[in-house]
Amino acid sequence: MSEFYALRRNAITDLSAFFGFLIGFLGSSPIAWPYLQVGFQTQEIVKGFAWFIGITFGSGVALGVVGLGVGRLLGSAWEGGHKVLRRARGREFAVAGAPGRGGTGPAIEVIAKAAAGPVDIALPSVRIASGVDAESLGALLVRAALPAPDLQRLRGSLGRTINLGAWDDGRLVGVVRLLSDGYEWSVVTDLLVDPACRRRGIGTALMRQAADRATGKLAVAQIPPGTEGFFRRLEAIPAYAGFVRGAKGRLA
Ligand SMILES: CC(C)(COP(=O)(O)OP(=O)(O)OC[C@H]1O[C@@H](n2cnc3c(N)ncnc32)[C@H](O)[C@@H]1OP(=O)(O)O)[C@@H](O)C(=O)NCCC(=O)NCCS
């Protein structure tokens, strides 16, 4: 079970158990109340109170346990429904064998998804392949209105990361870069899709491939402003601990 589903299923179970307890506690109060009243009338307050507490809490706990079971069932039903809906939204990718341009390894995925919404360029198919060259990435960064990189340094840097490119007929339209310790951690250092090709599933496909290549836990080094919705849609859990900005300046 993924962390996303585990968290939500637990929340559904907890809520259901809580409401079960509440219903049991409040629902049994009218039955328990006379015991308390008789206790006061007969000066056996402790006895009356004990009955009252016993009945209300007993019912609360009993219905809480029932709520726990119901919550588990509801959680499973929700998870199943959610998965069916996600599949129905159609983010299916076919696997291809031919390499893409710039790819040093075999092509791993072809997106054959009809472009949604208004589009100004044709995008019949995009191929995702491992291996990205500095020139293509430099051009992509410029198209995305990001600072033009020093190509020589970028070339060296690309040699240190796992790089996956999304190629549209020889043009790099998306990239994801991954740093991995080969054991416990992998970190996405860069994720970028050509502005002209966004909202067609390329970013998701790149992240899926990155996740496939990642060893251990997968983290994303930076969430560029305005892209939070994309990561939410991926069901990635935001984590506020971990990366420390400014550490190099203070420690060096
Ligand atoms: C974030 C990014 C990679 C997403 O790529 P993409 O190919 O458009 O993503 P997808 O098409 O797979 O999006 C999947 C879903 O995520 C959500 N999503 C995507 N981009 C979003 C955004 N900017 N805001 C809110 N939700 C977003 C949508 O729900 C989308 O599904 P939909 O199109 O059916 O509504 C892309 O917008 C990008 O490159 N942004 C700039 C990143 C950047 O500045 N990087 C610099 C560091 S290198």
The ligand as a Gaussian input file, in Angstrom:
#p B3LYP/6-31G(d) Opt

LIG

0 1
 C        5.858000      20.757000     -13.378000
 C        5.990000      20.269000     -14.813000
 C        7.208000      19.389000     -14.923000
 C        4.727000      19.482000     -15.174000
 O        4.911000      18.894000     -16.445000
 P        3.660000      18.476000     -17.348000
 O        4.153000      17.661000     -18.467000
 O        2.891000      19.698000     -17.706000
 O        2.828000      17.608000     -16.322000
 P        1.628000      16.587000     -16.636000
 O        1.017000      16.892000     -17.973000
 O        2.141000      15.215000     -16.442000
 O        0.625000      16.977000     -15.499000
 C       -0.113000      15.998000     -14.798000
 C       -1.115000      16.694000     -13.905000
 O       -0.435000      17.491000     -12.943000
 C       -1.190000      18.677000     -12.718000
 N       -0.357000      19.831000     -13.070000
 C        0.627000      19.896000     -13.984000
 N        1.201000      21.105000     -13.982000
 C        0.561000      21.818000     -13.041000
 C        0.693000      23.143000     -12.557000
 N        1.629000      23.984000     -13.030000
 N       -0.132000      23.553000     -11.574000
 C       -1.076000      22.724000     -11.075000
 N       -1.247000      21.441000     -11.492000
 C       -0.439000      21.005000     -12.454000
 C       -2.429000      18.608000     -13.587000
 O       -3.469000      18.083000     -12.791000
 C       -2.038000      17.648000     -14.653000
 O       -3.116000      16.892000     -15.134000
 P       -4.134000      17.526000     -16.218000
 O       -3.294000      18.141000     -17.286000
 O       -4.909000      16.331000     -16.672000
 O       -4.949000      18.535000     -15.490000
 C        6.078000      21.464000     -15.797000
 O        4.996000      22.321000     -15.562000
 C        7.357000      22.245000     -15.675000
 O        8.368000      21.895000     -16.269000
 N        7.351000      23.334000     -14.888000
 C        8.526000      24.143000     -14.689000
 C        9.453000      23.426000     -13.756000
 C       10.694000      24.238000     -13.531000
 O       10.665000      25.441000     -13.480000
 N       11.793000      23.559000     -13.374000
 C       13.028000      24.258000     -13.157000
 C       14.015000      23.359000     -12.503000
 S       14.869000      22.458000     -13.718000

